[in-house]
Amino acid sequence: MNGAATTKVAVVGGGIAGLGLALSMAQRGMACDVYEAVPEVRELGVGITLLPHAMRELAALGVQPQLEAVGIENLESVFFNRYGQFIYREPRGRHAGYAVPELGVHRGKLHRILYEQALTVLGPQHLHTGHRCAGVEQDVHGATLHFTAPDGTRRTPVHVDIVIACDGVQSTVRRQFYPDETMAFAGINTWRGVTRHTPILTGKSYLRVGSIETGKMVIYPIVDDVDGQGRQLVNWMAEIQGDSRSMNDWNQRGRLEDFGHIYKGWRFPWLDVPALIAGAEQVLEYPMVDKDPVAQWTFGRVTLMGDAAHPMYPRGSNGSAQALIDARTLAELLCTTADPIAALRDYEAQRLPATARIVQTNRTTPPDFINTRVDELSGGKPFRHIDDVISQDELRRISEQYQRIAGFSRDALKTP
Ligand SMILES: Cc1cc2nc3c(=O)[nH]c(=O)nc-3n(C[C@H](O)[C@H](O)[C@H](O)COP(=O)(O)OP(=O)(O)OC[C@H]3O[C@@H](n4cnc5c(N)ncnc54)[C@H](O)[C@@H]3O)c2cc1C
């Protein structure tokens, strides 16, 4: 018999990793309790892209129909230079032969769908909002978690057998094991917004325009027909690697004057980028940060998962997939291993090297390396035709190389 049926498991953080883990465990007949800092789950944030390997995991958790109902299925991924000239296009998701779609969704809606599924499957008694983890202690008998309530008061400590820290990029639990660690910032700042806009290209196109060195835009739709007149909610993210290296403050509203000038000439026959930016109701700013991969996630009865374990640049739209794969991997191990502490170690051995490679690849050769490479070869100047600069086969190789490393090549996803 495995040890999981009687093991008391605490999951810290009710984001994509935490809720994914709770649902994966419940599917395998195991209970756990999720402790989430925020007092109530609200639909916050802007867009997120769910690549086929994320959708495979979400489909297995039973939420594919709900996600398809609120998102937009990508038909294609298209790359342009900063003059609006076409570089490369490839079909995506089911249009590329995958069994599952690639979706653009509102992040808040994804979270709401996972939370409601967890309420149904686990029951509200296992989901504890308003519990901010302040620290964890452990000995041979078990682990003790300390929490504060939203008003800052201490809650009664919780005693469990194992703890999975899914508390995100600013993880409190990780800080306990790596107290001197800081975010890695390489000078890339981003501004994000959502604009009501007529459909761009196919209305199901994921666009990367320009390169990070001189200014890049990522643009994709996340909600169809928001006004009954066919306009969509279009998510956009401006990314620029600056010389100043001062880091955007993610607690502040973004200001158009800090980045709008980079895009002021970007008026293409198929899109007016300054108008897209100006149409956003609000602009958020973030620094693009990650952390250097570490050698250890599991410390006795405690392990790290999702962004707490392997924060990565969002340049590959890949973080949620890795969090969900972590979750399923650990749930399977807990279900089949007699000793839950050994399961935590095996989980680390299976997942740490693969995700460390993705963290590094997102720094050096993410999908938008295509744009960077074309800029290098063209000297950053307009070209007559992309074939004069680089072949479509070579661009496809760059794209497929990333898909292989990130684990969503068609071959990898043939395996159930
Ligand atoms: C700008 C940006 C764009 C992105 N775009 C994409 C994309 O298109 N596709 C994609 O797949 N990924 C994308 N990602 C990455 C993705 O959002 C993350 O990888 C994913 O959210 C990780 O899930 P998580 O559960 O580990 O962390 P989170 O989603 O951050 O969840 C952590 C949870 O823990 C809670 N928490 C924090 N501290 C505590 C505490 N002390 N105690 C209790 N609870 C706590 C938080 O409130 C939160 O609910 C993007 C990331 C960023 C920053």
The ligand as an SDF file (V2000), in Angstrom:
LIG
                    3D

 53 58  0  0  0  0  0  0  0  0999 V2000
    4.0010   38.6300  -17.3420 C   0  0  0  0  0  0  0  0  0  0  0  0
    3.8450   37.1410  -17.3170 C   0  0  0  0  0  0  0  0  0  0  0  0
    3.2580   36.4800  -18.4010 C   0  0  0  0  0  0  0  0  0  0  0  0
    3.1150   35.0900  -18.3850 C   0  0  0  0  0  0  0  0  0  0  0  0
    2.5480   34.4610  -19.4750 N   0  0  0  0  0  0  0  0  0  0  0  0
    2.4230   33.1190  -19.4640 C   0  0  0  0  0  0  0  0  0  0  0  0
    1.8100   32.4470  -20.5630 C   0  0  0  0  0  0  0  0  0  0  0  0
    1.3710   33.0760  -21.5460 O   0  0  0  0  0  0  0  0  0  0  0  0
    1.6970   31.0850  -20.5050 N   0  0  0  0  0  0  0  0  0  0  0  0
    2.1640   30.3710  -19.4170 C   0  0  0  0  0  0  0  0  0  0  0  0
    2.0380   29.1460  -19.4110 O   0  0  0  0  0  0  0  0  0  0  0  0
    2.7650   30.9820  -18.3780 N   0  0  0  0  0  0  0  0  0  0  0  0
    2.8910   32.3200  -18.3740 C   0  0  0  0  0  0  0  0  0  0  0  0
    3.4760   32.9530  -17.3100 N   0  0  0  0  0  0  0  0  0  0  0  0
    3.9960   32.1220  -16.2010 C   0  0  0  0  0  0  0  0  0  0  0  0
    2.8700   31.6470  -15.3000 C   0  0  0  0  0  0  0  0  0  0  0  0
    2.0330   32.7220  -14.9410 O   0  0  0  0  0  0  0  0  0  0  0  0
    3.4580   31.0030  -14.0640 C   0  0  0  0  0  0  0  0  0  0  0  0
    4.4410   30.0790  -14.4340 O   0  0  0  0  0  0  0  0  0  0  0  0
    2.3960   30.3110  -13.2520 C   0  0  0  0  0  0  0  0  0  0  0  0
    1.4420   31.2490  -12.7980 O   0  0  0  0  0  0  0  0  0  0  0  0
    3.0220   29.5670  -12.0780 C   0  0  0  0  0  0  0  0  0  0  0  0
    2.0260   29.0870  -11.2220 O   0  0  0  0  0  0  0  0  0  0  0  0
    2.3100   29.0010   -9.6690 P   0  0  0  0  0  0  0  0  0  0  0  0
    1.0730   28.4060   -9.1010 O   0  0  0  0  0  0  0  0  0  0  0  0
    3.6220   28.3760   -9.4290 O   0  0  0  0  0  0  0  0  0  0  0  0
    2.4460   30.5010   -9.1850 O   0  0  0  0  0  0  0  0  0  0  0  0
    1.3130   31.6010   -9.1110 P   0  0  0  0  0  0  0  0  0  0  0  0
    0.3620   31.4660  -10.2340 O   0  0  0  0  0  0  0  0  0  0  0  0
    2.0230   32.8910   -8.9350 O   0  0  0  0  0  0  0  0  0  0  0  0
    0.5280   31.2640   -7.7730 O   0  0  0  0  0  0  0  0  0  0  0  0
    1.1050   31.4190   -6.5020 C   0  0  0  0  0  0  0  0  0  0  0  0
   -0.0160   31.4970   -5.4890 C   0  0  0  0  0  0  0  0  0  0  0  0
    0.5270   31.4710   -4.1890 O   0  0  0  0  0  0  0  0  0  0  0  0
   -0.0840   32.4780   -3.3900 C   0  0  0  0  0  0  0  0  0  0  0  0
    0.8810   32.8610   -2.3740 N   0  0  0  0  0  0  0  0  0  0  0  0
    1.9880   33.6290   -2.4970 C   0  0  0  0  0  0  0  0  0  0  0  0
    2.6430   33.7110   -1.3300 N   0  0  0  0  0  0  0  0  0  0  0  0
    1.9540   32.9520   -0.4430 C   0  0  0  0  0  0  0  0  0  0  0  0
    2.1460   32.6310    0.9210 C   0  0  0  0  0  0  0  0  0  0  0  0
    3.1900   33.1080    1.6050 N   0  0  0  0  0  0  0  0  0  0  0  0
    1.2300   31.8240    1.5210 N   0  0  0  0  0  0  0  0  0  0  0  0
    0.1670   31.3360    0.8550 C   0  0  0  0  0  0  0  0  0  0  0  0
   -0.0580   31.6200   -0.4500 N   0  0  0  0  0  0  0  0  0  0  0  0
    0.8360   32.4020   -1.0940 C   0  0  0  0  0  0  0  0  0  0  0  0
   -0.4150   33.5870   -4.3760 C   0  0  0  0  0  0  0  0  0  0  0  0
   -1.4510   34.4350   -3.9000 O   0  0  0  0  0  0  0  0  0  0  0  0
   -0.8380   32.7800   -5.5980 C   0  0  0  0  0  0  0  0  0  0  0  0
   -2.2140   32.4640   -5.5800 O   0  0  0  0  0  0  0  0  0  0  0  0
    3.6070   34.3420  -17.2810 C   0  0  0  0  0  0  0  0  0  0  0  0
    4.1920   34.9870  -16.1910 C   0  0  0  0  0  0  0  0  0  0  0  0
    4.3050   36.3800  -16.2120 C   0  0  0  0  0  0  0  0  0  0  0  0
    4.9450   37.0720  -15.0240 C   0  0  0  0  0  0  0  0  0  0  0  0
  1  2  1  0
  2  3  1  0
  2 52  2  0
  3  4  2  0
  4  5  1  0
  4 50  1  0
  5  6  2  0
  6  7  1  0
  6 13  1  0
  7  8  2  0
  7  9  1  0
  9 10  1  0
 10 11  2  0
 10 12  1  0
 12 13  2  0
 13 14  1  0
 14 15  1  0
 14 50  1  0
 15 16  1  0
 16 17  1  0
 16 18  1  0
 18 19  1  0
 18 20  1  0
 20 21  1  0
 20 22  1  0
 22 23  1  0
 23 24  1  0
 24 25  2  0
 24 26  1  0
 24 27  1  0
 27 28  1  0
 28 29  2  0
 28 30  1  0
 28 31  1  0
 31 32  1  0
 32 33  1  0
 33 34  1  0
 33 48  1  0
 34 35  1  0
 35 36  1  0
 35 46  1  0
 36 37  1  0
 36 45  1  0
 37 38  2  0
 38 39  1  0
 39 40  1  0
 39 45  2  0
 40 41  1  0
 40 42  2  0
 42 43  1  0
 43 44  2  0
 44 45  1  0
 46 47  1  0
 46 48  1  0
 48 49  1  0
 50 51  2  0
 51 52  1  0
 52 53  1  0
M  END
$$$$
